């Protein structure tokens, strides 16, 4: 399966050039034109690496980086047009994995992307103990990488979809009310507003169930809540 890369860059010509070179190297590439769009794409899709420009409109790359590091630990390469070390020191301090200065050759970018993906995979493989993988009836949850597979096919979940699935899978055959799920997964009291749980269960079923109307994994206990069947 091709590695997925997100380019967050407001200069479309530069973003498209980067994308073209990466796609030639068999990467699957998306483009976001600003930080808000980039964060939205990250929350909706799973990426293996992010290329992030420093100079973005409205929300600069450093603020985007801070928010990304609260959500994921995948490699992030910062791109800047400034030659001094201030950006580099700040970016690395906030959690960037590498810096590349404009103008740069597209082949250099591809080489750095390959190097960081290889390093990240090696680190994840070395750090991942066996108990960090849950496998039930063809469903596989890789807790270290926060990735989900059904019969070998990766299913792209949002952060909350993943959190809900993991909580249920780690507590199999136990029935939870919507209030309990909201408290455990959203880490807040529902105050009677549990519609989010219903929506996210529906989304999860659409992604992981062969037949969402006859779920194999997430069962509805009418009048009570939900349980994860094993």
VMD Tcl script that draws the C-alpha trace (Angstrom):
set ca {
  {0.00 0.00 0.00}
  {1.37 3.41 -0.99}
  {2.45 5.71 1.81}
  {0.20 8.74 2.22}
  {1.72 12.21 2.41}
  {0.06 15.56 3.08}
  {1.60 18.78 1.74}
  {0.45 21.93 3.58}
  {1.56 24.77 1.30}
  {-0.23 27.94 0.16}
  {1.80 28.29 -3.05}
  {-0.05 25.88 -5.33}
  {2.70 25.76 -7.97}
  {5.26 24.62 -5.37}
  {2.82 22.16 -3.82}
  {1.99 20.62 -7.20}
  {5.68 20.29 -8.10}
  {6.36 18.52 -4.81}
  {3.34 16.30 -5.33}
  {4.38 15.35 -8.88}
  {7.85 14.24 -7.78}
  {6.49 12.31 -4.82}
  {3.84 10.59 -6.93}
  {6.52 9.49 -9.40}
  {8.11 7.76 -6.39}
  {4.80 5.95 -5.75}
  {3.53 8.04 -2.85}
  {-0.14 8.97 -2.45}
  {-0.21 12.77 -1.99}
  {-2.83 15.28 -0.84}
  {-2.47 19.07 -0.80}
  {-3.89 21.58 1.69}
  {-3.66 25.30 0.94}
  {-3.61 26.55 4.54}
  {-3.26 25.36 8.11}
  {-6.96 25.03 8.81}
  {-7.50 22.81 5.77}
  {-4.39 20.82 6.67}
  {-5.58 20.12 10.21}
  {-8.99 19.11 8.88}
  {-7.45 16.66 6.42}
  {-5.28 15.15 9.14}
  {-8.32 14.64 11.39}
  {-10.23 12.96 8.56}
  {-7.46 10.89 6.97}
  {-4.46 8.86 7.99}
  {-1.08 10.11 6.77}
  {2.40 8.66 7.06}
  {4.28 11.97 6.72}
  {3.50 15.70 6.49}
  {5.39 18.41 4.58}
  {4.56 21.71 6.28}
  {5.40 25.22 5.04}
  {6.28 27.79 7.71}
  {4.75 30.82 5.99}
  {1.04 30.09 5.78}
  {-1.88 32.56 5.76}
  {-3.87 33.13 8.97}
  {-2.29 30.26 10.93}
  {1.47 29.89 10.47}
  {3.30 26.60 10.24}
  {4.51 26.70 13.84}
  {0.96 26.86 15.20}
  {-0.08 24.06 12.84}
  {2.91 22.02 14.04}
  {1.94 22.48 17.70}
  {-1.58 21.26 17.00}
  {-0.36 18.34 14.91}
  {1.99 17.18 17.62}
  {-0.98 17.00 19.97}
  {-2.60 14.51 17.59}
  {0.12 12.40 15.97}
  {3.78 11.45 16.05}
  {4.39 10.83 12.34}
  {7.37 12.55 10.63}
  {6.83 16.25 9.88}
  {9.20 18.09 7.49}
  {9.15 21.88 7.74}
  {9.77 24.06 4.68}
  {10.98 27.67 4.98}
  {12.21 30.41 2.66}
  {14.26 32.07 5.41}
  {17.96 31.30 5.63}
  {18.64 32.02 9.30}
  {18.52 29.37 12.03}
  {15.70 30.93 14.07}
  {12.93 29.06 12.23}
  {14.87 25.81 12.38}
  {15.50 26.06 16.14}
  {11.87 26.94 16.83}
  {10.47 24.25 14.55}
  {12.71 21.50 15.90}
  {11.86 22.60 19.42}
  {8.16 22.22 18.66}
  {8.64 18.70 17.32}
  {9.55 18.95 13.62}
  {11.68 16.07 12.38}
  {13.57 17.95 9.67}
  {13.94 21.28 7.89}
  {14.43 22.07 4.23}
  {15.10 25.57 2.90}
  {13.67 27.02 -0.31}
  {14.75 26.82 -3.04}
  {15.50 23.11 -2.94}
  {15.64 20.37 -5.53}
  {12.57 18.12 -5.65}
  {14.87 15.10 -5.66}
  {16.32 16.23 -2.32}
  {12.80 16.44 -0.89}
  {11.99 12.93 -2.10}
  {15.23 11.61 -0.61}
  {14.46 13.16 2.78}
  {10.91 11.84 2.71}
  {12.16 8.31 2.01}
  {14.77 8.55 4.76}
  {12.30 9.72 7.39}
  {9.66 7.15 6.47}
  {12.24 4.37 6.66}
  {13.51 5.61 10.02}
  {10.00 5.97 11.42}
  {9.00 2.47 10.33}
  {12.17 1.05 11.91}
  {11.52 2.85 15.20}
  {7.88 1.78 15.30}
  {8.78 -1.81 14.54}
  {11.40 -1.88 17.31}
  {9.15 -0.18 19.85}
  {5.97 -2.17 19.24}
  {5.43 -5.04 21.69}
  {3.03 -7.83 20.77}
  {0.32 -6.71 23.21}
  {0.00 -3.40 21.35}
  {-1.94 -5.16 18.59}
  {-5.54 -6.27 19.06}
  {-6.82 -8.86 16.56}
  {-10.44 -10.06 16.62}
  {-12.27 -11.84 13.76}
  {-10.27 -10.15 10.98}
  {-10.19 -6.76 12.72}
  {-6.69 -5.60 13.64}
  {-6.00 -2.51 15.78}
  {-2.37 -1.40 15.86}
  {-2.29 0.70 19.03}
  {1.24 2.00 18.57}
  {0.63 3.31 15.05}
  {-3.09 4.08 15.63}
  {-4.00 2.15 12.49}
  {-6.95 -0.16 11.87}
  {-7.25 -3.01 9.36}
  {-10.17 -5.24 8.38}
  {-9.19 -8.44 6.56}
  {-5.85 -6.83 5.73}
  {-7.34 -3.62 4.29}
  {-6.54 -0.42 6.17}
  {-9.53 1.62 7.31}
  {-8.88 5.33 7.79}
  {-10.47 6.56 11.01}
  {-10.62 10.00 12.56}
  {-9.07 10.46 15.98}
  {-12.33 10.09 17.90}
  {-13.51 7.17 15.77}
  {-10.27 5.38 16.62}
  {-10.52 6.26 20.33}
  {-14.09 4.93 20.50}
  {-13.22 1.71 18.68}
  {-10.14 1.10 20.84}
  {-12.07 1.66 24.08}
  {-14.80 -0.78 23.06}
  {-12.31 -3.38 21.78}
  {-10.30 -3.20 25.01}
  {-13.49 -3.86 26.98}
  {-15.13 -6.64 24.96}
  {-18.59 -8.03 25.72}
  {-19.27 -5.28 28.25}
  {-22.30 -3.10 27.66}
  {-21.72 0.66 27.94}
  {-24.39 3.34 28.03}
  {-24.00 6.34 25.76}
  {-23.27 8.48 28.83}
  {-20.47 6.13 29.88}
  {-18.94 6.12 26.40}
  {-19.10 9.91 26.18}
  {-17.39 10.20 29.57}
  {-14.67 7.66 28.74}
  {-13.91 8.65 25.15}
  {-14.69 12.37 25.10}
  {-13.46 12.72 28.70}
  {-16.40 14.91 29.68}
  {-19.83 14.57 31.20}
  {-22.49 14.26 28.50}
  {-25.10 16.38 30.31}
  {-27.65 14.41 28.31}
  {-26.03 15.26 24.95}
  {-25.11 11.80 23.70}
  {-25.91 12.23 20.00}
  {-22.17 12.31 19.22}
  {-21.87 8.71 20.40}
  {-24.65 7.60 18.07}
  {-23.09 9.44 15.13}
  {-19.62 8.01 15.73}
  {-20.91 4.46 16.17}
  {-22.69 4.82 12.82}
  {-19.50 6.11 11.16}
  {-17.45 3.28 12.67}
  {-19.88 0.66 11.43}
  {-19.76 2.10 7.92}
  {-15.97 1.74 7.95}
  {-15.33 -1.57 9.72}
  {-18.48 -3.66 9.31}
  {-19.11 -5.79 6.23}
  {-22.84 -5.09 6.67}
  {-23.43 -2.03 8.91}
  {-27.11 -2.94 9.32}
  {-26.07 -6.33 10.77}
  {-22.90 -5.43 12.70}
  {-20.38 -8.11 13.54}
  {-18.35 -6.01 15.97}
  {-20.33 -3.16 17.56}
  {-23.66 -4.41 18.82}
  {-26.61 -2.23 19.87}
  {-28.24 -3.21 23.14}
  {-31.60 -1.50 22.74}
  {-32.53 0.83 25.54}
  {-29.07 0.52 27.11}
  {-26.12 1.27 24.79}
  {-23.42 -0.61 22.90}
  {-20.99 -3.47 23.32}
  {-18.07 -4.88 21.35}
  {-18.73 -8.54 20.56}
  {-16.04 -11.22 20.55}
}
mol new
graphics top color blue
foreach p $ca { graphics top sphere $p radius 0.5 }
foreach p [lrange $ca 0 end-1] q [lrange $ca 1 end] { graphics top cylinder $p $q radius 0.2 }
display resetview
